[in-house]
């Protein structure tokens, strides 16, 4: 005899449990999947550590530009601005 806890759903208890496991991601995980996930997290962590410990390569350029802006002598060519705008529009299309 079958007892349907959710009348009209058409899903029995075993199917509902299996469906819930699939949604939660618990079903089908293998130690290989977990190992790959751990390796990925380790790699990302290492990359983040390297990025945070690396010196800012462009710091000198930023400081030079900031000094020019503060002194009021920073100039941008109209051609450069137009070219950048067109390039951005081309990339978005």
Secondary structure, DSSP 4 states (H G I P E B T S, - for coil): ----SSTTS---HHHHHHHHHHHHT-TT--HHHHHHHHHHHHHHHHHHHHHHHS--TTHHHHHHHHHHHHHT-----HHHHHHHHHHHHHHH-
